[in-house]
């Protein structure tokens, strides 16, 4: 059972869903041109009755408003601001932060900037700096990578972007493509401009210095992220002392194979959240 609401923020109204659990809050942050429903298979798991799972549509996505000030919001640091604003509006003082893809980059900034972060988990998000060398090393060349920063999607482009995101082992559902089409396309080029200008935090430095436990989980068949890069980084507090590479899975393993990811996530939460 979940409950839905709209929360006012300086980044526009944010659409939120929360589970019935009364335990430690766990904030989920979705990826580029996606929506909060991508985490439905975690909200259906037993952990949703133990922990207060929270997922929201980023500004310009899903049922949330488009950003009233795009230049302020449509960047990794701006989306982290929106996540922190949501936590504050919900009067949450401590939480675990889970981020997928773009949401993983935002989660790292939340971990570095919000003192209530107990731990973080990232999937599909290589921690990079603004260095072109890091960008080239952290991400794999992909025929659809240019769509990541393109302002407008055709129906075919939205379907291609969604298909590569969810992986070949999960059906491409209409609502996932619709989420891609709905996203405020202004955010994609603005996000790139911010990153290239060095306005976002140095994620390599975050993972090398942050004291909180950090889980790094990736699919073996990840189409966008260089897993060798992930495994070669310096981490101050890497959970399980290793990067978890999930056999046969792609960019969105928690959707593609919840029977694999949910037990791992539940163990992580039991260790870091109590």
C-alpha positions in Angstrom: 0.0 0.0 0.0 1.3 3.4 -0.9 0.1 6.9 -0.4 0.6 9.8 -2.9 0.9 13.5 -2.4 2.1 16.8 -3.8 4.8 18.7 -1.9 5.4 22.4 -2.4 9.0 23.4 -3.0 11.0 26.2 -4.7 11.6 23.8 -7.5 7.8 23.4 -8.1 5.4 20.9 -6.7 6.9 17.5 -6.3 4.8 14.4 -6.8 5.7 11.9 -4.0 4.7 8.3 -3.2 5.4 6.7 0.2 5.1 3.2 1.6 3.3 2.2 4.8 6.5 1.4 6.7 7.3 3.4 9.8 11.0 2.7 10.0 14.0 4.6 8.7 13.1 6.8 5.7 14.7 5.6 2.4 14.6 8.1 -0.5 14.7 6.8 -4.1 15.8 9.2 -6.9 15.1 8.1 -10.4 17.0 8.7 -13.7 16.9 10.9 -16.7 13.5 11.1 -18.4 12.0 8.5 -16.0 9.6 8.6 -13.0 9.1 7.4 -9.5 7.1 4.4 -10.6 10.4 2.8 -11.8 10.8 1.8 -8.1 7.4 0.1 -7.9 9.0 -3.4 -7.5 10.8 -2.2 -4.4 7.6 -0.7 -3.0 5.9 -4.1 -3.5 8.6 -5.9 -1.5 8.5 -6.7 2.3 11.0 -3.8 3.0 8.2 -1.4 2.2 6.4 -2.5 5.3 9.5 -2.1 7.5 11.0 1.1 6.1 9.4 4.4 5.1 10.2 4.2 1.4 9.8 7.5 -0.5 10.1 8.1 -4.2 9.4 11.3 -6.0 9.2 12.6 -9.6 12.2 14.9 -10.2 11.2 18.5 -11.3 10.2 18.3 -15.0 9.3 14.6 -14.7 6.3 12.5 -14.1 3.5 14.3 -12.1 5.9 16.9 -10.7 5.8 20.5 -12.1 8.3 21.7 -14.6 10.9 23.8 -12.8 9.8 27.4 -12.4 13.5 28.4 -12.8 15.1 25.9 -15.1 18.6 27.3 -14.8 18.4 26.8 -11.0 17.0 23.3 -11.0 18.1 21.4 -14.1 21.5 20.3 -13.1 22.8 17.6 -10.8 23.3 20.0 -7.9 19.8 21.5 -8.6 18.2 18.1 -8.5 20.0 17.4 -5.3 18.6 20.6 -4.0 15.1 19.4 -4.9 15.7 16.1 -3.0 17.0 17.9 0.1 14.0 20.4 -0.1 11.7 17.4 -0.2 13.3 15.8 2.8 13.0 19.0 4.7 9.4 19.6 3.7 8.6 16.0 5.0 10.4 16.9 8.3 12.9 14.0 7.8 16.1 14.4 9.7 17.8 11.1 8.8 17.5 8.9 5.7 19.2 6.5 3.4 19.4 7.7 -0.2 19.1 5.4 -3.2 19.9 6.8 -6.7 19.7 5.3 -10.1 21.5 6.7 -13.2 21.0 10.5 -13.0 19.5 10.0 -9.6 22.7 8.3 -8.5 24.7 11.4 -9.3 22.2 13.5 -7.4 22.3 11.0 -4.5 26.1 11.5 -4.2 25.6 15.3 -3.8 22.9 14.7 -1.2 25.2 12.5 0.7 27.9 15.1 0.6 25.7 18.1 1.4 22.9 16.8 3.6 24.1 15.9 7.1 21.1 13.5 7.7 22.4 11.0 5.1 22.9 7.7 6.9 24.2 5.9 3.7 23.8 5.9 0.0 23.4 3.3 -2.8 24.1 4.1 -6.5 23.3 2.1 -9.6 24.1 3.2 -13.2 26.0 6.3 -12.0 29.8 6.4 -12.3 31.3 8.9 -9.9 33.0 11.4 -12.2 34.5 14.9 -11.9 34.0 17.6 -14.6 37.3 16.4 -16.2 36.7 15.3 -19.8 39.1 12.4 -19.1 36.8 11.2 -16.2 33.7 11.6 -18.4 35.3 9.5 -21.1 36.6 6.9 -18.7 33.4 6.6 -16.6 30.9 6.2 -19.5 30.8 3.7 -22.4 30.2 4.9 -25.9 26.6 4.1 -26.8 24.5 4.7 -29.9 21.9 6.4 -27.7 24.2 8.4 -25.4 23.5 11.6 -27.4 19.9 11.3 -26.4 20.9 11.8 -22.8 21.4 15.5 -23.5 19.0 16.1 -26.4 16.2 18.6 -25.7 13.4 16.9 -27.7 12.6 13.3 -28.2 10.6 11.8 -31.1 8.4 8.8 -30.3 11.1 6.5 -31.7 13.9 8.2 -29.8 11.9 8.0 -26.5 11.3 4.3 -27.1 15.0 3.6 -27.9 16.1 5.5 -24.8 13.6 3.7 -22.6 14.5 0.3 -24.1 18.2 0.6 -23.5 17.5 1.9 -20.0 15.3 -1.0 -18.8 17.4 -3.7 -20.5 16.6 -6.5 -22.9 15.1 -8.9 -20.4 12.2 -6.7 -19.3 9.2 -5.7 -21.5 9.1 -2.2 -22.8 5.8 -0.8 -21.4 3.9 2.1 -22.8 4.0 4.1 -19.5 7.8 4.0 -19.5 8.0 5.5 -23.0 5.4 8.0 -21.9 7.6 9.1 -19.0 10.4 9.7 -21.5 8.1 11.8 -23.7 6.7 13.8 -20.7 10.1 14.9 -19.3 10.8 18.6 -19.7 13.4 18.4 -22.5 15.0 21.7 -21.4 16.6 19.9 -18.4 18.8 17.6 -20.6 21.0 20.3 -22.3 21.0 22.5 -19.2 22.3 19.5 -17.1 25.1 19.0 -19.6 26.0 22.7 -19.5 26.2 22.6 -15.7 28.4 19.5 -15.7 30.8 20.8 -18.3 31.1 24.1 -16.5 32.1 22.3 -13.3 29.1 23.6 -11.4 28.4 20.2 -9.8 30.4 18.6 -7.1 33.4 16.4 -7.8 31.9 12.9 -7.4 35.2 11.1 -7.3 36.2 13.3 -4.4 32.9 12.6 -2.7 33.3 8.8 -2.8 36.9 9.0 -1.7 36.1 11.1 1.3 32.5 10.6 2.4 32.4 8.7 5.8 28.9 7.2 5.2 28.6 3.6 3.8 28.2 3.7 0.0 26.8 0.7 -2.0 27.9 0.6 -5.6 25.8 -1.8 -7.6 26.0 -2.3 -11.4 24.7 -4.7 -14.0 27.3 -6.9 -15.8 25.7 -5.8 -19.1 25.6 -2.1 -18.2 25.3 -0.2 -21.6 26.3 3.2 -20.3 28.7 2.7 -17.4 32.3 1.4 -17.6 32.3 -1.2 -14.8 36.1 -1.3 -14.8 36.2 2.4 -14.0 33.8 1.8 -11.1 36.0 -0.9 -9.7 39.2 1.1 -10.0 38.0 4.1 -8.0 39.1 5.0 -4.4 36.3 4.7 -1.9 36.5 5.7 1.7 33.6 3.4 2.9 32.5 1.0 0.1 29.8 -1.3 1.4 30.9 -4.9 1.4 34.3 -3.6 0.3 33.5 -4.3 -3.3 31.5 -3.1 -6.3 28.5 -5.5 -6.8 28.4 -6.6 -10.4 25.1 -8.4 -11.1 25.4 -11.2 -13.7 23.4 -10.8 -16.8 21.7 -7.5 -15.9 21.8 -4.1 -17.4 21.3 -0.4 -16.5 18.2 -0.9 -14.4 18.7 -4.2 -12.5 16.2 -3.3 -9.7 13.4 -3.3 -12.3 14.8 -6.0 -14.5 15.4 -8.5 -11.7 13.9 -7.5 -8.3 14.3 -11.0 -7.1 18.1 -10.4 -7.3 18.3 -6.8 -6.2 15.7 -6.6 -3.4 17.4 -9.1 -1.1 20.7 -7.2 -1.6 19.0 -3.9 -0.9 17.2 -5.3 2.2 20.5 -6.5 3.6 22.1 -3.1 2.9 19.2 -1.3 4.7 19.4 -3.7 7.6 23.1 -3.0 8.1 23.0 0.8 7.6 19.5 1.8 8.8 18.8 -0.7 11.6 
